[in-house]
């Protein structure tokens, strides 16, 4: 939205500069020229909307990647864990594990030299963890 306002201000300034620089020439334009300019403005506004949409998607994607990239690597995230949390809650906090071992208990391992892991009971509730 800010970009389209900026473009409209630039167009307005160009119009007023034209009036000040060429005061002796009458400003006349055919209806065809006016329609062409209006069409061009609409095209530019549509391009701006598409670019703003793409920028918003890019920002959202970057936020998701940052969240998952820092997930298990951030000690604060490990401290958010609570006994009884479900697998999806843990995944939202720590991100995808690199290794999963399923058995009576389920263990999720996260990659580092200090062996960070979480364990879930038979019902899929968080039963313990080891911070890296």
Secondary structure, 3 states (H helix, E strand, C coil): CHHHHHHHHHHHHHHHHHHHHCCCCCCCCCHHHHHHHHHHHHHHHHHHHHHHHHHHHHHHHHHHHHHHHHCCCCHHHHCCCCCCCEHHHHHHHHCCCCEEEECCCEEEEECCCCCEEEEECCCCEEEEEECC
